[in-house]
Amino acid sequence: MRMNIMLRVTIGSAIALALLAMPSLAQTWPSKSVKLIVPFPAGGSADTLSRIIGQELQNKTGQSFVVENRTGAGGNIGTDAVAKATPDGTTLLLTPSSIAIAPALYTKLTWDPVKDFEPVTLVGSIPMVVVVHPSFPAHSLTDLVAQAKARPGQINYASGGFGTTNHLAVELFKAQTGIDLVHVAYRGNPLAIVDVIGGHVPVFFDFVLTGAPHVRSGAVRALATTGAQRSSILPDVPTAMEAGISGFEASTWFGVYAPAGTPKDMVMEISKEVAAVLAMSSVKKRLADLGVEPMQGGQAALGELTKSDLAKWGPIIEKAGIKLE
């Protein structure tokens, strides 16, 4: 009889502890399906990363993760939707570094990357590769600078459009080296690289994933990559800093954000789970195949990078006179 009483007491204590623990668990992880909003079309780098991470998070936690492409206005529509979402952890944003460029680029913006979001974690970055047509008389980045200084305003460079990452990267390059190149904007990177291969425009800052096959085939010549370290898919190509351009770095990075006001313990839990997914060997391989260089850092690192990029790109955009509505 006494043993039965003790058993009931033990079971009752265990149930009480479990009940006490339940509110804490509910606070640190959303109880409903989680929307992972991508502010760019399906098939792009941000979309692909979101689907890899969302699927692995679902497998790992049992929680439903749904990727939603909410496009338009250069990523501003989807970003605005997350900024205005209920801060309960059920709506997240996976976006490239355009989130830290938009405030200087657009004259009308309905959200603030610092005030309206909680940084969750960094994901990775994709550097660019500086390529030239084989006939162009530059075999290094310093050769390109010398050519541009000898012929100011006479050498054209291609971009995927006004305000795109590769447009801004060249404007940063111009500002740091004191050269004058002429911008030729295309409606997307695929059209730009076609004209570079055809010899119509000699210089292009392409993303490594799409540029690497053309480098390997000899259709274009690689002068340098733009990341902080050498690219894993173009390991023989030096970085811009190694090639003699001190301090030059221009990559597209990707981060996960939550709406401002999302409970801190919930943000920490989501950050931890995403980090665990990114540490998986299978995920690392898939990212490497996409040309994505992994980036270490959770909430603090993403928050600091967002602020530093705001300070980095604002003056470059102002100097170049680039403004979009």
C-alpha positions as a printed Julia matrix, in Angstrom:
325×3 Matrix{Float64}:
  0.0    0.0     0.0
  2.76   2.4     0.99
  4.63   1.58   -2.22
  1.52   2.41   -4.29
  1.23   5.76   -2.54
  4.91   6.49   -3.2
  4.48   5.47   -6.84
  1.47   7.77   -7.23
  3.41  10.62   -5.66
  6.35  10.03   -7.99
  4.13   9.92  -11.07
  2.23  12.98   -9.92
  5.48  14.89   -9.41
  6.69  13.92  -12.88
  3.42  15.09  -14.47
  3.58  18.36  -12.54
  7.15  18.97  -13.72
  6.16  18.22  -17.3
  3.24  20.64  -17.09
  5.52  23.3   -15.67
  7.94  22.76  -18.53
  5.29  23.01  -21.25
  4.81  26.82  -21.19
  8.57  27.28  -21.41
  8.78  25.02  -24.47
  5.86  26.84  -26.09
  7.65  30.12  -25.61
 10.88  28.94  -27.2
  9.42  27.34  -30.32
  6.36  28.24  -32.39
  3.43  25.85  -32.01
  2.07  26.51  -35.51
  3.45  26.08  -39.02
  6.41  28.41  -39.71
  6.49  30.51  -42.88
  9.96  31.13  -44.26
  9.46  34.11  -46.55
 11.86  34.67  -49.44
 11.48  38.12  -51.04
 12.8   36.92  -54.42
 11.54  34.47  -57.08
 11.77  30.7   -56.92
 14.97  29.2   -58.29
 17.32  31.89  -57.03
 20.01  31.47  -54.39
 17.87  32.73  -51.48
 15.0   30.44  -52.49
 17.28  27.39  -52.82
 18.89  28.05  -49.43
 15.46  28.49  -47.82
 14.21  25.17  -49.16
 17.32  23.29  -48.01
 17.19  24.82  -44.52
 13.4   24.6   -44.2
 13.31  20.92  -45.12
 16.1   20.03  -42.72
 14.5   22.03  -39.91
 11.25  20.16  -40.53
 13.06  16.81  -40.48
 14.94  17.75  -37.31
 12.16  19.34  -35.23
  8.99  17.81  -36.63
  7.73  21.36  -37.12
  6.18  22.33  -40.46
  8.24  24.88  -42.45
  6.71  26.38  -45.58
  8.77  28.47  -48.0
  6.79  31.36  -49.47
  8.15  33.48  -52.34
  6.71  36.97  -51.91
  8.37  38.94  -54.67
  8.37  42.44  -56.07
 10.01  45.86  -55.74
 13.52  44.44  -55.54
 12.69  42.29  -52.52
 10.96  45.09  -50.59
  7.44  43.61  -50.67
  8.37  40.32  -49.0
 10.65  42.07  -46.54
  7.87  44.5   -45.6
  5.49  41.57  -45.02
  7.83  40.07  -42.43
  8.43  43.45  -40.77
  4.66  43.75  -40.24
  4.05  40.11  -39.26
  3.01  39.05  -35.76
  6.25  38.54  -33.78
  5.45  35.03  -32.56
  8.14  33.07  -34.42
  5.78  31.77  -37.1
  7.08  34.15  -39.79
 10.76  34.36  -40.69
 12.69  36.05  -43.48
 15.61  34.56  -45.39
 17.14  37.31  -47.46
 20.39  38.31  -49.13
 22.39  41.35  -48.06
 20.12  43.58  -50.15
 18.29  44.17  -46.86
 21.22  46.37  -45.78
 21.52  48.08  -49.18
 17.88  49.01  -49.75
 17.71  51.97  -47.3
 20.29  53.9   -49.33
 19.07  52.64  -52.7
 15.32  53.25  -52.51
 13.67  56.63  -51.97
 10.49  55.06  -50.57
 10.96  52.3   -48.02
  8.36  51.11  -45.52
 10.7   49.16  -43.22
 13.99  49.59  -41.39
 16.51  46.7   -41.34
 17.57  47.45  -37.75
 14.39  48.71  -36.04
 11.89  46.34  -37.66
 13.79  43.03  -37.42
 15.44  40.7   -34.93
 18.57  39.14  -36.47
 18.5   35.35  -36.08
 21.6   33.94  -37.75
 23.97  34.18  -40.69
 23.78  31.47  -43.35
 26.58  32.01  -45.87
 27.89  34.2   -48.65
 28.45  34.03  -52.4
 31.43  36.0   -53.74
 31.8   37.31  -57.27
 34.53  36.66  -59.8
 35.99  39.51  -61.85
 36.11  38.31  -65.46
 37.26  39.9   -68.7
 37.03  38.89  -72.34
 40.17  36.95  -73.38
 41.13  39.71  -75.81
 41.18  42.35  -73.09
 44.8   43.29  -72.2
 44.59  42.6   -68.45
 45.81  39.43  -66.77
 45.46  40.61  -63.18
 43.35  43.02  -61.17
 46.21  45.5   -60.98
 46.46  45.29  -64.79
 42.77  46.22  -64.99
 43.34  49.22  -62.71
 46.34  50.31  -64.81
 44.33  50.0   -68.04
 41.47  52.03  -66.56
 43.82  54.76  -65.34
 45.45  54.95  -68.74
 42.05  55.21  -70.46
 39.65  56.89  -68.01
 36.0   56.68  -69.03
 36.76  54.47  -72.03
 36.38  50.94  -70.61
 32.87  49.51  -70.16
 31.68  47.07  -67.52
 28.48  45.03  -67.51
 26.02  44.5   -64.66
 22.72  42.71  -64.11
 20.94  46.06  -63.74
 20.94  49.34  -61.82
 21.4   48.82  -58.1
 22.24  45.12  -58.4
 25.01  43.63  -56.3
 27.49  43.47  -59.18
 26.73  47.07  -60.15
 27.42  48.25  -56.58
 30.52  46.03  -56.3
 32.1   47.8   -59.3
 31.16  51.21  -57.88
 32.93  50.2   -54.65
 35.91  49.01  -56.69
 36.01  52.32  -58.58
 35.85  54.31  -55.34
 38.68  52.33  -53.72
 40.99  52.4   -56.74
 40.19  55.84  -58.14
 39.36  54.58  -61.63
 36.56  55.48  -64.03
 34.68  52.64  -65.76
 31.48  53.08  -67.78
 28.39  51.17  -66.63
 26.38  49.1   -69.14
 23.26  47.75  -67.43
 21.5   44.57  -68.63
 18.22  42.98  -67.63
 19.86  40.27  -65.56
 23.25  38.58  -65.28
 22.64  35.94  -68.0
 22.29  38.64  -70.67
 25.36  40.45  -69.34
 27.66  37.43  -69.5
 26.53  36.67  -73.08
 27.79  40.06  -74.22
 31.03  39.72  -72.25
 31.69  36.32  -73.88
 30.83  37.89  -77.24
 33.4   40.64  -76.69
 30.88  43.51  -76.67
 31.65  44.53  -73.06
 35.07  43.64  -71.65
 34.55  43.55  -67.86
 32.0   41.85  -65.6
 31.73  40.99  -61.9
 29.81  37.69  -62.12
 28.79  35.4   -59.27
 31.21  32.5   -58.87
 28.58  29.8   -59.38
 27.54  31.11  -62.81
 30.94  32.51  -63.77
 33.06  29.45  -62.94
 31.99  27.31  -65.96
 32.88  30.14  -68.36
 36.25  30.58  -66.64
 36.99  26.87  -66.94
 35.98  26.77  -70.61
 38.22  29.74  -71.44
 35.3   31.88  -72.64
 36.39  34.54  -70.12
 39.52  35.16  -68.04
 39.25  35.36  -64.24
 41.28  38.1   -62.57
 40.15  37.71  -58.94
 37.27  36.78  -56.66
 35.67  39.28  -54.31
 35.26  37.33  -51.07
 37.31  37.51  -47.9
 38.72  34.04  -48.71
 39.28  32.14  -51.95
 36.21  30.52  -53.44
 35.91  26.77  -52.96
 34.81  26.37  -56.6
 37.59  28.6   -58.01
 40.41  27.84  -55.57
 43.19  28.82  -58.0
 41.86  32.36  -58.47
 43.21  34.89  -55.94
 40.96  37.17  -53.93
 40.95  40.87  -54.78
 42.97  41.54  -51.62
 45.53  38.9   -52.61
 45.6   40.47  -56.08
 46.71  43.8   -54.67
 43.46  45.7   -53.89
 43.78  46.21  -50.14
 40.55  45.91  -48.16
 38.3   45.19  -51.13
 35.52  42.7   -50.38
 32.06  42.5   -51.93
 29.95  39.39  -51.53
 26.26  38.67  -51.25
 25.56  37.21  -47.82
 22.36  35.58  -46.59
 20.73  35.84  -43.18
 17.59  34.82  -41.31
 15.54  37.51  -39.57
 12.4   37.57  -37.42
 10.01  40.5   -36.89
 11.06  42.94  -34.16
  9.53  42.0   -30.83
  9.84  38.23  -31.32
 10.62  36.77  -27.84
 14.37  36.54  -27.3
 14.28  32.92  -26.09
 12.38  31.97  -29.24
 14.9   33.76  -31.46
 17.75  32.0   -29.64
 16.09  28.61  -30.13
 15.51  29.19  -33.86
 19.09  30.45  -34.24
 20.42  27.31  -32.51
 18.36  24.99  -34.72
 19.41  26.73  -37.96
 23.07  26.57  -36.86
 22.69  22.84  -36.24
 21.29  22.36  -39.74
 24.13  24.37  -41.3
 26.65  22.18  -39.45
 25.33  18.99  -41.1
 27.85  17.52  -43.55
 25.15  16.89  -46.17
 24.03  20.53  -45.99
 27.61  21.8   -46.16
 28.13  19.83  -49.37
 24.94  21.14  -50.95
 25.91  24.72  -50.09
 29.42  24.21  -51.48
 27.92  22.93  -54.73
 25.99  26.2   -54.93
 29.14  28.24  -54.42
 27.97  29.33  -50.96
 30.76  29.9   -48.46
 29.55  29.12  -44.9
 29.5   31.99  -42.41
 29.79  31.52  -38.66
 27.71  33.64  -36.33
 24.28  33.93  -34.78
 22.23  36.91  -33.72
 25.07  39.26  -32.75
 27.15  38.56  -35.86
 24.21  39.11  -38.23
 23.19  42.28  -36.4
 26.71  43.71  -36.61
 27.06  42.77  -40.3
 23.72  44.42  -41.13
 24.84  47.67  -39.5
 28.32  47.6   -41.04
 26.88  47.04  -44.54
 24.48  49.94  -44.05
 27.51  52.13  -43.35
 29.55  50.56  -46.17
 27.1   50.86  -49.06
 25.33  54.12  -48.21
 28.21  56.41  -49.27
 28.95  54.31  -52.38
 25.34  54.54  -53.56
 25.21  58.28  -52.82
 28.46  58.95  -54.66
 27.3   56.97  -57.7
 23.96  58.78  -57.69
 21.95  55.55  -57.77
 18.35  56.0   -56.63
 15.32  53.77  -57.2
 11.69  54.23  -56.17
